[in-house]
Amino acid sequence: MLVVNDDPTVRTLITKRLETLGYAALEGVDRMSGLTVLRSDARFGLLVTDVGLPGGLNG
C-alpha cells in the first residue's frame, strides 16, 4: 500500500490503521516522494492519496 498525504497527522493515522489491519504501507510525504515510489520497482495493491496535493498534482 502507498499512502500519499502532505498532512503528517492524516498520513500517520491512515498508515498506522492499515498496519494494524496487517498491511504493509509505504508513505509519501508530498507529491514528489509519492511519484518517486510510483516510478520505482516497488509493488503495491492500493494507493491512498490526498485529493489536493500542493504543487498542482492531485489524487
C-alpha distance matrix in Angstrom:
0.0 3.8 6.6 9.9 13.0 16.4 17.5 16.8 17.6 15.3 12.3 13.2 14.0 10.7 8.8 11.8 11.8 8.5 9.8 13.1 11.9 11.0 7.3 6.3 4.6 6.1 8.5 10.7 14.1 15.6 15.8 16.9 14.2 11.5 13.8 14.3 10.8 11.0 14.4 13.7 13.4 9.8 8.2 4.9 5.8 4.8 5.9 7.7 10.8 14.2 16.9 19.2 18.3 21.3 22.8 23.0 19.5 17.8 14.7
3.8 0.0 3.8 6.5 9.9 13.1 14.7 14.2 15.7 13.5 10.2 11.9 13.3 10.2 8.6 12.2 12.9 10.2 11.7 15.1 14.6 14.0 10.4 8.8 5.6 4.8 5.8 7.2 10.6 11.9 12.0 13.2 10.7 7.9 10.5 11.3 8.2 8.7 12.3 12.2 13.0 9.7 9.2 6.8 8.3 6.4 4.9 6.1 8.2 11.5 14.4 16.2 14.8 17.8 19.2 19.6 16.1 14.7 12.1
6.6 3.8 0.0 3.8 6.5 9.9 11.1 10.9 12.2 9.8 6.6 9.0 10.3 7.5 6.8 10.6 11.3 9.7 11.6 14.7 14.7 14.9 11.7 10.5 6.9 6.2 4.9 6.0 8.4 9.9 10.8 12.8 10.5 8.0 11.4 12.7 10.4 11.1 14.7 15.0 16.3 13.2 13.0 10.5 11.3 8.5 6.1 4.8 5.9 8.6 11.9 13.6 12.4 15.3 17.4 18.0 14.8 13.1 10.6
9.9 6.5 3.8 0.0 3.8 6.9 9.1 9.8 11.9 9.7 6.9 10.1 11.9 9.8 9.7 13.4 14.4 13.3 15.1 18.1 18.3 18.7 15.5 14.1 10.3 8.5 5.9 4.4 5.9 6.4 7.2 9.7 8.2 5.8 9.3 11.1 9.9 10.6 13.9 14.9 17.0 14.5 14.9 12.9 14.0 11.1 7.8 6.2 4.7 6.5 9.8 10.6 8.8 11.6 13.6 14.4 11.4 10.2 8.6
13.0 9.9 6.5 3.8 0.0 3.8 5.5 7.1 9.2 7.1 5.4 9.1 10.7 9.5 10.3 13.5 14.6 14.4 16.4 18.9 19.5 20.5 17.7 16.5 12.8 11.3 8.1 6.6 5.7 6.1 8.1 11.0 10.1 8.8 12.0 14.0 13.4 14.2 17.3 18.4 20.7 18.2 18.6 16.5 17.3 14.1 10.8 8.2 5.8 5.1 8.8 8.9 7.2 9.8 12.6 13.7 11.5 10.1 9.2
16.4 13.1 9.9 6.9 3.8 0.0 3.8 6.1 9.0 8.3 7.3 10.4 12.4 12.3 13.0 15.7 17.2 17.6 19.1 21.5 22.6 23.5 20.9 19.4 15.6 13.7 10.0 7.9 5.1 5.1 8.0 10.6 10.2 10.2 13.2 14.8 15.0 16.2 18.8 20.0 22.7 20.5 21.5 19.7 20.8 17.8 14.4 12.0 9.3 7.6 10.5 9.2 6.8 7.8 10.9 12.9 11.6 11.1 11.5
17.5 14.7 11.1 9.1 5.5 3.8 0.0 3.8 5.6 5.5 6.1 8.6 10.1 10.9 12.1 14.2 15.6 16.7 18.3 20.1 21.6 22.9 20.8 19.7 16.2 15.0 11.4 10.4 7.7 8.8 11.8 14.4 13.6 13.4 16.7 18.2 17.9 19.3 22.1 23.0 25.4 22.8 23.6 21.4 22.2 19.0 16.1 13.0 10.9 8.8 11.8 10.9 9.6 10.6 14.1 15.9 14.9 13.8 13.7
16.8 14.2 10.9 9.8 7.1 6.1 3.8 0.0 3.8 5.6 5.0 5.9 8.4 9.9 10.3 11.8 14.0 15.3 16.1 18.0 19.9 20.9 19.1 17.7 14.5 13.4 9.9 9.9 7.3 9.9 13.4 15.3 13.6 13.9 17.4 18.2 17.6 19.6 22.3 22.6 24.8 22.0 22.9 20.9 22.0 19.1 16.6 13.9 12.6 11.5 14.9 14.4 12.7 13.7 16.8 19.0 17.7 16.7 16.3
17.6 15.7 12.2 11.9 9.2 9.0 5.6 3.8 0.0 3.8 5.5 5.3 6.1 8.7 10.0 10.5 12.2 14.3 15.3 16.4 18.5 20.1 18.8 18.2 15.3 15.1 12.1 12.8 10.8 13.3 16.4 18.7 17.0 16.8 20.4 21.4 20.4 22.1 25.2 25.4 27.2 24.1 24.6 22.2 22.8 19.8 17.7 14.5 13.8 12.4 15.6 15.7 14.8 16.2 19.6 21.4 20.0 18.5 17.7
15.3 13.5 9.8 9.7 7.1 8.3 5.5 5.6 3.8 0.0 3.8 5.5 5.1 6.2 8.5 10.0 10.6 12.4 14.2 15.5 16.8 18.7 17.1 16.8 13.8 13.9 11.2 11.8 10.6 12.5 15.1 17.8 16.3 15.3 18.8 20.3 19.0 20.2 23.5 24.0 25.8 22.6 22.6 19.9 20.1 16.8 14.7 11.2 10.6 9.4 12.5 13.3 13.0 15.2 18.6 19.8 18.0 15.9 14.6
12.3 10.2 6.6 6.9 5.4 7.3 6.1 5.0 5.5 3.8 0.0 3.8 5.5 5.3 6.1 8.5 10.0 10.7 12.2 14.3 15.6 16.8 14.7 13.9 10.5 10.2 7.4 8.4 7.8 10.3 12.9 15.2 13.2 12.2 15.9 17.0 15.5 17.0 20.2 20.4 22.1 19.0 19.2 16.8 17.4 14.4 12.3 9.4 9.1 9.1 12.8 13.6 12.5 14.7 17.8 19.1 16.9 15.2 13.7
13.2 11.9 9.0 10.1 9.1 10.4 8.6 5.9 5.3 5.5 3.8 0.0 3.8 5.5 5.1 5.9 8.4 9.8 10.4 12.1 14.2 15.3 13.8 13.0 10.3 10.6 8.4 10.5 10.0 13.2 16.1 17.9 15.3 14.8 18.6 19.0 17.3 19.2 22.4 22.0 23.3 20.0 20.3 17.9 18.7 16.2 14.7 12.2 12.6 12.8 16.5 17.3 16.1 18.1 21.1 22.7 20.6 19.0 17.4
14.0 13.3 10.3 11.9 10.7 12.4 10.1 8.4 6.1 5.1 5.5 3.8 0.0 3.8 5.6 5.3 6.1 8.6 10.0 10.7 12.5 14.5 13.6 13.8 11.6 12.8 11.2 13.4 13.1 15.8 18.4 20.6 18.3 17.2 20.9 21.8 19.8 21.3 24.7 24.5 25.5 22.0 21.7 18.8 19.0 16.2 15.1 12.2 13.1 13.1 16.4 17.8 17.4 19.8 23.0 24.2 22.0 19.8 17.8
10.7 10.2 7.5 9.8 9.5 12.3 10.9 9.9 8.7 6.2 5.3 5.5 3.8 0.0 3.8 5.6 5.2 6.2 8.6 10.0 10.8 12.7 11.1 11.6 9.2 10.8 9.7 11.9 12.6 14.9 16.9 19.2 17.0 15.2 18.7 19.9 17.5 18.5 22.1 22.0 22.9 19.4 18.7 15.5 15.4 12.4 11.6 8.8 10.4 11.2 14.4 16.4 16.2 19.1 22.1 22.8 20.1 17.8 15.3
8.8 8.6 6.8 9.7 10.3 13.0 12.1 10.3 10.0 8.5 6.1 5.1 5.6 3.8 0.0 3.8 5.5 5.2 6.2 8.7 10.0 10.8 8.9 8.5 6.0 7.8 7.4 10.5 11.7 14.6 16.6 18.3 15.5 14.0 17.6 18.1 15.5 17.0 20.4 19.8 20.4 16.8 16.4 13.7 14.2 12.0 11.4 9.7 11.5 13.1 16.6 18.3 17.4 20.1 22.7 23.7 20.9 19.0 16.6
11.8 12.2 10.6 13.4 13.5 15.7 14.2 11.8 10.5 10.0 8.5 5.9 5.3 5.6 3.8 0.0 3.8 5.5 5.0 6.2 8.7 9.8 9.4 9.5 8.4 10.6 10.6 13.8 14.6 17.8 20.2 21.8 18.8 17.7 21.3 21.5 18.8 20.6 23.9 22.9 23.3 19.6 19.2 16.5 16.9 15.0 14.9 13.2 15.1 16.3 19.8 21.5 20.7 23.2 26.0 27.2 24.5 22.6 20.2
11.8 12.9 11.3 14.4 14.6 17.2 15.6 14.0 12.2 10.6 10.0 8.4 6.1 5.2 5.5 3.8 0.0 3.8 5.4 5.1 6.4 8.9 8.9 10.4 9.7 12.6 12.8 15.8 16.9 19.6 21.6 23.6 20.9 19.2 22.6 23.3 20.5 21.6 25.1 24.4 24.6 20.8 19.7 16.6 16.1 14.0 14.5 12.5 15.0 16.2 19.3 21.5 21.4 24.2 27.2 27.9 25.1 22.7 19.9
8.5 10.2 9.7 13.3 14.4 17.6 16.7 15.3 14.3 12.4 10.7 9.8 8.6 6.2 5.2 5.5 3.8 0.0 3.8 5.5 5.1 6.6 5.4 7.3 6.9 10.3 11.5 14.6 16.5 19.0 20.5 22.2 19.4 17.4 20.6 21.2 18.0 18.9 22.4 21.6 21.4 17.6 16.2 13.0 12.5 10.8 11.9 10.8 13.8 15.9 18.9 21.4 21.1 24.1 26.7 27.2 24.1 21.7 18.6
9.8 11.7 11.6 15.1 16.4 19.1 18.3 16.1 15.3 14.2 12.2 10.4 10.0 8.6 6.2 5.0 5.4 3.8 0.0 3.8 5.2 5.0 4.8 5.8 6.8 10.2 11.8 15.4 17.3 20.3 22.0 23.3 20.1 18.6 21.8 21.7 18.5 19.9 23.1 21.7 21.3 17.5 16.5 13.8 14.1 13.2 14.4 13.7 16.6 18.7 22.0 24.1 23.3 26.1 28.5 29.4 26.4 24.4 21.5
13.1 15.1 14.7 18.1 18.9 21.5 20.1 18.0 16.4 15.5 14.3 12.1 10.7 10.0 8.7 6.2 5.1 5.5 3.8 0.0 3.8 5.3 7.3 9.3 10.5 13.9 15.3 18.8 20.3 23.3 25.2 26.7 23.6 22.0 25.3 25.4 22.2 23.6 26.9 25.5 25.0 21.2 20.0 17.1 16.9 15.9 17.3 16.2 19.1 20.9 24.0 26.3 25.9 28.7 31.4 32.2 29.2 27.0 24.0
11.9 14.6 14.7 18.3 19.5 22.6 21.6 19.9 18.5 16.8 15.6 14.2 12.5 10.8 10.0 8.7 6.4 5.1 5.2 3.8 0.0 3.8 5.8 9.1 10.7 14.4 16.2 19.5 21.5 24.1 25.5 27.1 24.2 22.1 25.1 25.5 22.1 22.9 26.2 25.0 24.2 20.5 18.6 15.5 14.6 13.8 15.9 15.2 18.6 20.7 23.4 26.2 26.1 29.2 31.7 32.1 28.9 26.4 23.2
11.0 14.0 14.9 18.7 20.5 23.5 22.9 20.9 20.1 18.7 16.8 15.3 14.5 12.7 10.8 9.8 8.9 6.6 5.0 5.3 3.8 0.0 3.8 6.8 9.5 13.2 15.7 19.2 21.5 24.3 25.5 26.7 23.5 21.6 24.4 24.3 20.7 21.7 24.8 23.1 21.9 18.2 16.5 13.9 13.5 13.7 16.0 16.1 19.5 22.1 25.0 27.6 27.0 30.1 32.3 32.8 29.5 27.4 24.1
7.3 10.4 11.7 15.5 17.7 20.9 20.8 19.1 18.8 17.1 14.7 13.8 13.6 11.1 8.9 9.4 8.9 5.4 4.8 7.3 5.8 3.8 0.0 3.8 6.2 9.9 12.6 16.0 18.7 21.2 22.1 23.2 20.1 18.1 20.7 20.7 17.1 17.9 21.0 19.5 18.5 14.7 13.0 10.2 10.2 10.3 12.5 13.0 16.4 19.3 22.2 24.7 24.0 27.0 29.1 29.5 26.1 24.1 20.9
6.3 8.8 10.5 14.1 16.5 19.4 19.7 17.7 18.2 16.8 13.9 13.0 13.8 11.6 8.5 9.5 10.4 7.3 5.8 9.3 9.1 6.8 3.8 0.0 3.8 6.9 10.1 13.6 16.4 19.0 20.1 20.7 17.3 15.7 18.4 17.8 14.2 15.7 18.5 16.7 15.8 12.0 11.1 9.0 10.4 10.6 12.1 13.0 16.0 18.9 22.0 24.1 22.8 25.6 27.3 28.1 24.8 23.3 20.4
4.6 5.6 6.9 10.3 12.8 15.6 16.2 14.5 15.3 13.8 10.5 10.3 11.6 9.2 6.0 8.4 9.7 6.9 6.8 10.5 10.7 9.5 6.2 3.8 0.0 3.8 6.5 9.9 12.8 15.3 16.5 17.3 14.0 12.4 15.3 15.1 11.7 13.3 16.4 15.1 15.0 11.3 10.8 8.5 10.1 9.2 9.6 10.0 12.6 15.4 18.7 20.5 19.1 21.8 23.6 24.5 21.2 19.8 17.1
6.1 4.8 6.2 8.5 11.3 13.7 15.0 13.4 15.1 13.9 10.2 10.6 12.8 10.8 7.8 10.6 12.6 10.3 10.2 13.9 14.4 13.2 9.9 6.9 3.8 0.0 3.8 6.9 10.0 12.5 13.6 13.9 10.5 9.3 12.2 11.6 8.5 10.7 13.6 12.3 13.0 9.5 10.2 8.9 11.3 10.4 9.6 10.3 11.8 14.5 17.9 19.1 17.2 19.5 20.9 22.1 19.0 18.2 16.0
8.5 5.8 4.9 5.9 8.1 10.0 11.4 9.9 12.1 11.2 7.4 8.4 11.2 9.7 7.4 10.6 12.8 11.5 11.8 15.3 16.2 15.7 12.6 10.1 6.5 3.8 0.0 3.8 6.3 9.1 10.9 11.6 8.3 7.6 11.2 11.0 8.9 11.3 14.2 13.6 15.2 12.1 13.2 11.7 13.8 12.0 10.1 9.6 10.1 12.0 15.6 16.3 14.1 16.1 17.9 19.4 16.6 15.9 14.3
10.7 7.2 6.0 4.4 6.6 7.9 10.4 9.9 12.8 11.8 8.4 10.5 13.4 11.9 10.5 13.8 15.8 14.6 15.4 18.8 19.5 19.2 16.0 13.6 9.9 6.9 3.8 0.0 3.8 5.6 7.3 8.0 5.1 4.6 8.3 8.7 7.7 9.9 12.5 12.8 15.2 12.8 14.2 13.2 15.3 13.2 10.4 9.9 9.0 10.5 13.8 13.9 11.2 12.9 14.3 15.9 13.3 13.2 12.2
14.1 10.6 8.4 5.9 5.7 5.1 7.7 7.3 10.8 10.6 7.8 10.0 13.1 12.6 11.7 14.6 16.9 16.5 17.3 20.3 21.5 21.5 18.7 16.4 12.8 10.0 6.3 3.8 0.0 3.8 7.2 8.2 6.2 7.2 10.5 11.0 11.0 13.2 15.4 15.9 18.6 16.4 18.0 16.9 18.8 16.4 13.4 12.0 10.3 10.5 13.8 13.0 9.9 10.9 12.7 15.0 13.2 13.3 13.2
15.6 11.9 9.9 6.4 6.1 5.1 8.8 9.9 13.3 12.5 10.3 13.2 15.8 14.9 14.6 17.8 19.6 19.0 20.3 23.3 24.1 24.3 21.2 19.0 15.3 12.5 9.1 5.6 3.8 0.0 3.8 5.6 5.6 6.2 8.7 10.1 11.1 12.4 14.4 15.8 18.9 17.3 18.8 17.9 19.6 17.1 13.6 12.4 9.8 9.5 12.0 10.6 7.1 7.6 9.0 11.3 9.7 10.4 11.1
15.8 12.0 10.8 7.2 8.1 8.0 11.8 13.4 16.4 15.1 12.9 16.1 18.4 16.9 16.6 20.2 21.6 20.5 22.0 25.2 25.5 25.5 22.1 20.1 16.5 13.6 10.9 7.3 7.2 3.8 0.0 3.8 5.6 5.1 6.1 8.6 10.1 10.4 12.1 14.3 17.5 16.4 17.8 17.1 18.7 16.4 12.7 12.2 9.3 9.5 11.2 9.8 6.4 7.4 7.5 9.0 6.7 8.1 9.2
16.9 13.2 12.8 9.7 11.0 10.6 14.4 15.3 18.7 17.8 15.2 17.9 20.6 19.2 18.3 21.8 23.6 22.2 23.3 26.7 27.1 26.7 23.2 20.7 17.3 13.9 11.6 8.0 8.2 5.6 3.8 0.0 3.8 5.4 5.1 6.1 8.8 9.7 10.4 12.3 15.9 15.4 17.5 17.6 19.8 18.0 14.7 14.9 12.5 13.2 15.0 13.5 10.1 10.1 9.2 11.1 9.4 11.5 12.6
14.2 10.7 10.5 8.2 10.1 10.2 13.6 13.6 17.0 16.3 13.2 15.3 18.3 17.0 15.5 18.8 20.9 19.4 20.1 23.6 24.2 23.5 20.1 17.3 14.0 10.5 8.3 5.1 6.2 5.6 5.6 3.8 0.0 3.8 5.4 5.0 6.4 8.7 9.9 10.7 14.0 12.8 15.1 15.2 17.8 16.2 13.3 13.6 12.0 13.3 15.8 15.0 11.7 12.3 12.4 14.3 12.1 13.4 13.5
11.5 7.9 8.0 5.8 8.8 10.2 13.4 13.9 16.8 15.3 12.2 14.8 17.2 15.2 14.0 17.7 19.2 17.4 18.6 22.0 22.1 21.6 18.1 15.7 12.4 9.3 7.6 4.6 7.2 6.2 5.1 5.4 3.8 0.0 3.8 5.4 5.3 6.2 8.7 10.0 12.9 11.4 12.9 12.5 14.6 12.8 9.7 10.3 8.9 10.9 13.3 13.3 10.5 12.3 12.6 13.6 10.6 11.1 10.4
13.8 10.5 11.4 9.3 12.0 13.2 16.7 17.4 20.4 18.8 15.9 18.6 20.9 18.7 17.6 21.3 22.6 20.6 21.8 25.3 25.1 24.4 20.7 18.4 15.3 12.2 11.2 8.3 10.5 8.7 6.1 5.1 5.4 3.8 0.0 3.8 5.4 4.9 6.0 8.5 11.8 11.5 13.1 13.5 15.6 14.4 11.4 12.8 11.3 13.3 14.8 14.6 11.9 13.3 12.5 13.1 10.2 11.5 11.3
14.3 11.3 12.7 11.1 14.0 14.8 18.2 18.2 21.4 20.3 17.0 19.0 21.8 19.9 18.1 21.5 23.3 21.2 21.7 25.4 25.5 24.3 20.7 17.8 15.1 11.6 11.0 8.7 11.0 10.1 8.6 6.1 5.0 5.4 3.8 0.0 3.8 5.5 5.2 6.2 9.9 9.8 12.5 13.6 16.5 15.8 13.4 15.0 14.1 16.2 18.2 17.9 14.9 15.8 15.1 16.2 13.6 15.1 14.9
10.8 8.2 10.4 9.9 13.4 15.0 17.9 17.6 20.4 19.0 15.5 17.3 19.8 17.5 15.5 18.8 20.5 18.0 18.5 22.2 22.1 20.7 17.1 14.2 11.7 8.5 8.9 7.7 11.0 11.1 10.1 8.8 6.4 5.3 5.4 3.8 0.0 3.8 5.4 5.1 7.8 6.6 9.0 10.0 13.0 12.7 10.8 12.8 12.9 15.6 17.9 18.3 15.8 17.4 17.3 18.2 15.1 15.7 14.5
11.0 8.7 11.1 10.6 14.2 16.2 19.3 19.6 22.1 20.2 17.0 19.2 21.3 18.5 17.0 20.6 21.6 18.9 19.9 23.6 22.9 21.7 17.9 15.7 13.3 10.7 11.3 9.9 13.2 12.4 10.4 9.7 8.7 6.2 4.9 5.5 3.8 0.0 3.8 5.5 7.9 7.3 8.5 9.3 11.7 11.4 9.5 12.1 12.1 15.1 16.8 17.5 15.5 17.5 17.1 17.2 13.9 14.2 12.8
14.4 12.3 14.7 13.9 17.3 18.8 22.1 22.3 25.2 23.5 20.2 22.4 24.7 22.1 20.4 23.9 25.1 22.4 23.1 26.9 26.2 24.8 21.0 18.5 16.4 13.6 14.2 12.5 15.4 14.4 12.1 10.4 9.9 8.7 6.0 5.2 5.4 3.8 0.0 3.8 6.8 8.1 10.1 12.0 14.7 14.9 13.2 15.9 15.7 18.4 19.8 20.1 17.8 19.2 18.2 18.4 15.4 16.5 15.8
13.7 12.2 15.0 14.9 18.4 20.0 23.0 22.6 25.4 24.0 20.4 22.0 24.5 22.0 19.8 22.9 24.4 21.6 21.7 25.5 25.0 23.1 19.5 16.7 15.1 12.3 13.6 12.8 15.9 15.8 14.3 12.3 10.7 10.0 8.5 6.2 5.1 5.5 3.8 0.0 3.8 5.4 8.4 11.1 14.3 15.2 14.1 16.9 17.3 20.2 22.2 22.6 20.1 21.6 20.9 21.5 18.5 19.4 18.3
13.4 13.0 16.3 17.0 20.7 22.7 25.4 24.8 27.2 25.8 22.1 23.3 25.5 22.9 20.4 23.3 24.6 21.4 21.3 25.0 24.2 21.9 18.5 15.8 15.0 13.0 15.2 15.2 18.6 18.9 17.5 15.9 14.0 12.9 11.8 9.9 7.8 7.9 6.8 3.8 0.0 3.8 6.4 9.8 13.1 14.9 14.8 18.0 19.1 22.3 24.4 25.3 23.1 24.9 24.4 24.8 21.6 22.1 20.5
9.8 9.7 13.2 14.5 18.2 20.5 22.8 22.0 24.1 22.6 19.0 20.0 22.0 19.4 16.8 19.6 20.8 17.6 17.5 21.2 20.5 18.2 14.7 12.0 11.3 9.5 12.1 12.8 16.4 17.3 16.4 15.4 12.8 11.4 11.5 9.8 6.6 7.3 8.1 5.4 3.8 0.0 3.8 6.7 10.4 12.0 12.1 15.1 16.6 20.0 22.4 23.6 21.5 23.7 23.7 24.2 20.9 20.8 18.8
8.2 9.2 13.0 14.9 18.6 21.5 23.6 22.9 24.6 22.6 19.2 20.3 21.7 18.7 16.4 19.2 19.7 16.2 16.5 20.0 18.6 16.5 13.0 11.1 10.8 10.2 13.2 14.2 18.0 18.8 17.8 17.5 15.1 12.9 13.1 12.5 9.0 8.5 10.1 8.4 6.4 3.8 0.0 3.8 7.0 9.4 10.5 14.0 16.1 19.7 21.8 23.6 22.1 24.7 25.0 25.1 21.5 20.8 18.3
4.9 6.8 10.5 12.9 16.5 19.7 21.4 20.9 22.2 19.9 16.8 17.9 18.8 15.5 13.7 16.5 16.6 13.0 13.8 17.1 15.5 13.9 10.2 9.0 8.5 8.9 11.7 13.2 16.9 17.9 17.1 17.6 15.2 12.5 13.5 13.6 10.0 9.3 12.0 11.1 9.8 6.7 3.8 0.0 3.8 5.8 7.6 10.9 13.6 17.3 19.4 21.6 20.5 23.5 24.3 24.2 20.5 19.2 16.3
5.8 8.3 11.3 14.0 17.3 20.8 22.2 22.0 22.8 20.1 17.4 18.7 19.0 15.4 14.2 16.9 16.1 12.5 14.1 16.9 14.6 13.5 10.2 10.4 10.1 11.3 13.8 15.3 18.8 19.6 18.7 19.8 17.8 14.6 15.6 16.5 13.0 11.7 14.7 14.3 13.1 10.4 7.0 3.8 0.0 3.8 7.0 10.2 13.4 17.1 18.8 21.5 21.1 24.4 25.4 24.9 21.1 19.3 15.9
4.8 6.4 8.5 11.1 14.1 17.8 19.0 19.1 19.8 16.8 14.4 16.2 16.2 12.4 12.0 15.0 14.0 10.8 13.2 15.9 13.8 13.7 10.3 10.6 9.2 10.4 12.0 13.2 16.4 17.1 16.4 18.0 16.2 12.8 14.4 15.8 12.7 11.4 14.9 15.2 14.9 12.0 9.4 5.8 3.8 0.0 3.8 6.5 9.9 13.5 15.2 18.1 17.9 21.4 22.7 22.1 18.4 16.2 12.7
5.9 4.9 6.1 7.8 10.8 14.4 16.1 16.6 17.7 14.7 12.3 14.7 15.1 11.6 11.4 14.9 14.5 11.9 14.4 17.3 15.9 16.0 12.5 12.1 9.6 9.6 10.1 10.4 13.4 13.6 12.7 14.7 13.3 9.7 11.4 13.4 10.8 9.5 13.2 14.1 14.8 12.1 10.5 7.6 7.0 3.8 0.0 3.8 6.4 10.1 12.0 14.5 14.2 17.6 19.0 18.4 14.7 12.6 9.2
7.7 6.1 4.8 6.2 8.2 12.0 13.0 13.9 14.5 11.2 9.4 12.2 12.2 8.8 9.7 13.2 12.5 10.8 13.7 16.2 15.2 16.1 13.0 13.0 10.0 10.3 9.6 9.9 12.0 12.4 12.2 14.9 13.6 10.3 12.8 15.0 12.8 12.1 15.9 16.9 18.0 15.1 14.0 10.9 10.2 6.5 3.8 0.0 3.8 7.1 9.4 12.1 12.2 15.8 17.8 17.4 14.0 11.4 8.0
10.8 8.2 5.9 4.7 5.8 9.3 10.9 12.6 13.8 10.6 9.1 12.6 13.1 10.4 11.5 15.1 15.0 13.8 16.6 19.1 18.6 19.5 16.4 16.0 12.6 11.8 10.1 9.0 10.3 9.8 9.3 12.5 12.0 8.9 11.3 14.1 12.9 12.1 15.7 17.3 19.1 16.6 16.1 13.6 13.4 9.9 6.4 3.8 0.0 3.8 6.2 8.5 8.4 12.1 14.2 13.8 10.5 7.9 5.0
14.2 11.5 8.6 6.5 5.1 7.6 8.8 11.5 12.4 9.4 9.1 12.8 13.1 11.2 13.1 16.3 16.2 15.9 18.7 20.9 20.7 22.1 19.3 18.9 15.4 14.5 12.0 10.5 10.5 9.5 9.5 13.2 13.3 10.9 13.3 16.2 15.6 15.1 18.4 20.2 22.3 20.0 19.7 17.3 17.1 13.5 10.1 7.1 3.8 0.0 3.8 5.5 6.1 9.8 12.5 12.2 9.7 6.9 5.4
16.9 14.4 11.9 9.8 8.8 10.5 11.8 14.9 15.6 12.5 12.8 16.5 16.4 14.4 16.6 19.8 19.3 18.9 22.0 24.0 23.4 25.0 22.2 22.0 18.7 17.9 15.6 13.8 13.8 12.0 11.2 15.0 15.8 13.3 14.8 18.2 17.9 16.8 19.8 22.2 24.4 22.4 21.8 19.4 18.8 15.2 12.0 9.4 6.2 3.8 0.0 3.8 6.5 10.0 12.4 11.0 8.9 5.3 4.5
19.2 16.2 13.6 10.6 8.9 9.2 10.9 14.4 15.7 13.3 13.6 17.3 17.8 16.4 18.3 21.5 21.5 21.4 24.1 26.3 26.2 27.6 24.7 24.1 20.5 19.1 16.3 13.9 13.0 10.6 9.8 13.5 15.0 13.3 14.6 17.9 18.3 17.5 20.1 22.6 25.3 23.6 23.6 21.6 21.5 18.1 14.5 12.1 8.5 5.5 3.8 0.0 3.8 6.6 9.1 8.0 6.9 4.6 6.3
18.3 14.8 12.4 8.8 7.2 6.8 9.6 12.7 14.8 13.0 12.5 16.1 17.4 16.2 17.4 20.7 21.4 21.1 23.3 25.9 26.1 27.0 24.0 22.8 19.1 17.2 14.1 11.2 9.9 7.1 6.4 10.1 11.7 10.5 11.9 14.9 15.8 15.5 17.8 20.1 23.1 21.5 22.1 20.5 21.1 17.9 14.2 12.2 8.4 6.1 6.5 3.8 0.0 3.8 6.4 6.8 5.5 5.1 7.2
21.3 17.8 15.3 11.6 9.8 7.8 10.6 13.7 16.2 15.2 14.7 18.1 19.8 19.1 20.1 23.2 24.2 24.1 26.1 28.7 29.2 30.1 27.0 25.6 21.8 19.5 16.1 12.9 10.9 7.6 7.4 10.1 12.3 12.3 13.3 15.8 17.4 17.5 19.2 21.6 24.9 23.7 24.7 23.5 24.4 21.4 17.6 15.8 12.1 9.8 10.0 6.6 3.8 0.0 3.8 5.8 6.6 7.9 10.7
22.8 19.2 17.4 13.6 12.6 10.9 14.1 16.8 19.6 18.6 17.8 21.1 23.0 22.1 22.7 26.0 27.2 26.7 28.5 31.4 31.7 32.3 29.1 27.3 23.6 20.9 17.9 14.3 12.7 9.0 7.5 9.2 12.4 12.6 12.5 15.1 17.3 17.1 18.2 20.9 24.4 23.7 25.0 24.3 25.4 22.7 19.0 17.8 14.2 12.5 12.4 9.1 6.4 3.8 0.0 3.8 5.8 8.7 12.0
23.0 19.6 18.0 14.4 13.7 12.9 15.9 19.0 21.4 19.8 19.1 22.7 24.2 22.8 23.7 27.2 27.9 27.2 29.4 32.2 32.1 32.8 29.5 28.1 24.5 22.1 19.4 15.9 15.0 11.3 9.0 11.1 14.3 13.6 13.1 16.2 18.2 17.2 18.4 21.5 24.8 24.2 25.1 24.2 24.9 22.1 18.4 17.4 13.8 12.2 11.0 8.0 6.8 5.8 3.8 0.0 3.8 6.7 10.3
19.5 16.1 14.8 11.4 11.5 11.6 14.9 17.7 20.0 18.0 16.9 20.6 22.0 20.1 20.9 24.5 25.1 24.1 26.4 29.2 28.9 29.5 26.1 24.8 21.2 19.0 16.6 13.3 13.2 9.7 6.7 9.4 12.1 10.6 10.2 13.6 15.1 13.9 15.4 18.5 21.6 20.9 21.5 20.5 21.1 18.4 14.7 14.0 10.5 9.7 8.9 6.9 5.5 6.6 5.8 3.8 0.0 3.8 7.0
17.8 14.7 13.1 10.2 10.1 11.1 13.8 16.7 18.5 15.9 15.2 19.0 19.8 17.8 19.0 22.6 22.7 21.7 24.4 27.0 26.4 27.4 24.1 23.3 19.8 18.2 15.9 13.2 13.3 10.4 8.1 11.5 13.4 11.1 11.5 15.1 15.7 14.2 16.5 19.4 22.1 20.8 20.8 19.2 19.3 16.2 12.6 11.4 7.9 6.9 5.3 4.6 5.1 7.9 8.7 6.7 3.8 0.0 3.8
14.7 12.1 10.6 8.6 9.2 11.5 13.7 16.3 17.7 14.6 13.7 17.4 17.8 15.3 16.6 20.2 19.9 18.6 21.5 24.0 23.2 24.1 20.9 20.4 17.1 16.0 14.3 12.2 13.2 11.1 9.2 12.6 13.5 10.4 11.3 14.9 14.5 12.8 15.8 18.3 20.5 18.8 18.3 16.3 15.9 12.7 9.2 8.0 5.0 5.4 4.5 6.3 7.2 10.7 12.0 10.3 7.0 3.8 0.0
